[in-house]
Amino acid sequence: MNSHRARTSMLLFQFVFLGVTSLLAQSSATISLTVDATQAPEKILHTRMVMPVKPGPFTVYYPKWIPGWHTPGGPENNVAGLRFSANGKTLPWRRDLLDGYTFHLDVPTGADRLDVEFDYIESANDYASDKLVIIAWNPDVLYPAGIPAEKIIVHSTLRLPPDWKFGTPLPVENAAGSEVTFKPVSLDRLVDSPVIAGEYYRVVDVTPPNEPVHHEIDLVADSAAALEMSPEMQKGFTSMVAESGKLFGARHYHEYHFLLTLSDHVSHGGLEHHECNDSRTGERDLLTPEGRREVAGLLGHEFAHSWNGKFRRPADLSVPYFEAPMKTDLLWVYEGLTDYLGPLLAARSGLWTPEQYREDLATTAADMGPGRPGRTWRPLQDTADAVGGQSSGGGGWANWRRTLDYYPEGDLLWLEVATRIHDQTNGQKSFEDFARAFYGGPNQGPELKPYTFDQLVEALQAVAPSDWPGFFHDRLTSISPEAPVGGIVAGGWRVEYNDKPPETPGGRFDRGVNALYSLGLRVGNDGAVQDSLVGGAAYLAGITQGMRVVAINDRAYTPDLIHDALKASLKDDQPIRFLILNDDYYKTCSVNYHGGERYPHLVRVDAKPDLLDDIAKPLVGQK
């Protein structure tokens, strides 16, 4: 852009910004928002808004870059029935040719308010089932262009199906029947404060004794039975809250809500917020050991984000409004450090056993080592750099392409940071000293304190003087085939393989057969090839992701047959025969493998102190 155009564009932005900002600064300039979710079971939500305006050209945005998503992913394709009107007349509008999230219209003379209505269609079942709904707010709003989200005030009302209950950190102004009105808040806080609601709802208090800040788990599920959290699990999450206080030495929220949706009919995962997390998992996950371990890991991760990601956030991810692009180069801190902290909180709180914590690290190390051949061409830094401009691709081939590896490899990276702090200071300082310095301070409620890489290094340097820039450069740019297991080794352990399957916390994702460390193959219970390790025995035999295993050694596929074939491979010099369905073609693939079952584990190195188990011990109760 040349200098003349740059000056012109800046003047135009200032004109729009100042004009709309002065309007919204008036007491009557609050945007009114009503979301009617009474048809949530039918997968449709109705939005009605009233915006204060002035006559003339007017531009509105649909939220595009949502904090925590890291990509331009606002679901604008699910918007239908969009209408603008003023003075009782429908106004024509046009979508921007360069940005589908931007809409232009003209406000007629004499109009001081703009009425907006549209529907959000739950076509992907991301937010609703027959018995519950998640109101994330960003799919259900438009907002004026050119104004920071923190300067836009929204007065919102939510209508729910009869007898549904709700949980949210948003302050309630009035609740009557099936309608709840919230106190006016800024747009950024609204989007940062989702609501979960449903027919089956329960609140579990997890506030530790003598803790001044209230914490609760809000549960919504597709059945009453799914809400049965055991007293032991409640105690574990209460301990997690206490451990977080010891870890960070501060809180930065008025109260905290773990918003947990238990359903097989909505998308699963988690999204962090200042005063809550929107976490979603299987309907019966509180009722099984595997499910409980997964819930503990998920909620620990999202809870840690309240400090790492919400209160402290990379400056390039701290954008003023939802249309501004984010730079994702520090996601190995935002997500990678959180991937280290989540399991740590689960272990310290007793929700995971020390063995489960170690098994999780062993699996991560195995998956990030030669099990990730893509690391030989693509450094860790690039997995973060590419996120903002990355399409979802077609899925598959993750071990060769590398995808969001800044999560699991970030776990290993920050474990090494923790052990490095210990070693550099001869045990006089710990990771907790860094965490309390970097994430501490007074509790002033939800606030954002951005940082740069240099400021991160400065904080580490103050705790443990060392060549931190060189350390991170080496780890972030490496194309070694080996995983960065320096933290595990410094912690007094090493990765070894044997025929015992690990007790990994992520039970849901291990359904089927994980033979990645032997055949280089992961197969679902239905025979679908979920992963095939490039260069592995199955890959060399012609089996890749997307195919389906029909039979093994001439018998119709069952998961047990893979285990049987692996055990027999130690004594049998014949290859394992796979009958494969590729598209609508059958083929036989002979896998030449004779090493038996192999799974990663951590084994103690007696010559070194057991720093790893010390790291995972509870802080509460220590002097």
C-alpha positions, 0 to 999 in steps of 0.5 A: 500500500502506498503512503497516499492510500495509507493516509486516506485509509487511516483518515477514513477509519478514524472518521468511522471509528470516532463517529460510531464510538461517540454514538455508542458512548451515549447511555442510550447507545447500548445494543439490545440482543435477544437470542431465542433458543426455544427451537434449539431441539430443532437445531435453529436459534433466532437472533433479534438486535437493535443497534443505535445508528446515524443516517448514512453508510453503515458496516457491520461484522459477523465475528470471524476471528474468535479468541481461542480458535486461532483461525478465521472460523466464525460459522457465517455459512450457518446464518439464514434469514438476515434482514436489516430494517429502519423506520419500519422498512427493510433495507437492502444490503450487500456482502463485502466482496473481499470478506464474507463476514462484512456487510454494507448498507445505507441507513436512511435519513431520520433513522436512529436505530437499526433492527437486525434479525437472522437465524443460526442453523445448527446444521453441524450439531455443534451447539445443540441436541434435543435436550440441551444447547450451548450459547457461544454468543459469537454465532448469534451477533453482528456488531458495528465496524471500526470499534474495539469489542471492549467498547461495544456494550450489549444488553442480552436476553436469552429465551429457553425451552420450558423448564430448562436450567442454565449455567454461565459466568454472565451476571444475571439481571432478571430471570423469570420463567424461561427467559433470562436477561443479563446485565449489560456487558462489553461485546468481548466479555459477552463472547467470553461468557457462554451459556449452557442450558438444558433439561438435565442440569446440575451444579457441583460446588468445587470451591476449596475451604477458605477460598474467597473466589467461588468455583463450580462445575455446571453440568448439562447432559442428554440424560439425568443419569449422565449427571452423576459425578461421584463424590471422589471426582468432586473432591478431585476437582476441588483439589484442582482448584486449590492446586491452581492457586498454589501454582499461579499464586493468583486468580484473575476472575470474579468467579469460575464456572466449569461449563461441562456438556455431556452429549454424544450429539454435539462436537467435543473439545474445549474452549477457554474463557476468562471466567469459565470454560466451554468443555464438551465430552461424551454423555456417559464419560462421568460414569466410566474410569476412562471417561473420568480421566478424559474429563479431568485432563480436558477441564485441567487444560481449559482451566489453566487457560484462564491464566495462560491464554486469557490473562496472559496472551501473546500480543499478536493474539490480542486483537481489538475486534473479531475481524482483525487477523491473529498471528499465531507464532507463539501458540507453543506457549499459549497451547503448548504450555497449557498442554503441560499444565493441564495434565500436571493439575490433573495429577496434582489433584489426584484425578490422575494417578502418578502412573497415568501422568507418566504414561501420558508423557510416554505416549506423547514422547513416542508420538512425537518421536520417530512416530512423527516422521513429518518432524524431519522436514517441518519444525515445530515453529511452523506448526504454529506459524501456519495456523492462522492461514491454514485450511482444515485440509482433508484430514489424515496423514497427520504423522507426515504433514504434522498438524497441531503438534505445538500442543503435545510437543509443547508439553515436552518442551515445557517439561524440559523448561521446568527441569532446566529451571531446577538444574540451572538454580541447583534446585533453589528455584522451580517452574512455580517461581516463574508461574507466580511471577509471570501470571501473578498480581492482584485479582482485578477480575477478567483482564488481559495482559499481553506479552511478547517473546522477549518479555517471556524470556525476560521473566524466565531469565529473572528466575533462572539465568540461562541462554533461553533464546538459544534454548527455544531456537534450538527446540523450535527449529529442530528437524531431528527425527527424535522427540525432545525428551530432555525433560523426561531424561532430566526428570530421571526417566527414559522411554522404553517399549514393552507389550503392556498397553499403557493406561492412557488418560485419553480413553475415548481416543484409544478405542479400537487398536493402537498398533502405531508402535509396532505395525505403524497402524491405528485401526478403529473397531469398525476396521477404519484405518485411522492412521498409518505411519509413513515408513512403517510396516503397514505403510510399506505394505500399501495400507494408508489412512482412509482404507478399511481392514476387512479381514486379517489372516483370512478371518473377518476383522475384529480388533482382537485379531490384530492383537492375536496376529501381533503376538503370533508374529514373534514366532511366525516368520510369515507376514500378516495378511490384511484384506483391505477395502480401498474405495470399492476395490479389494486388495491383499496387503502382506505386512512383514512384521515380527516384533510383537506388541509394542507400547511406550512406557517410562522407566526409572533411571536410578542414577538420577533423582526422581524429579518427574514424580516430584514435579507431579506431587501436590503443592497444597500441604507443602511448606 
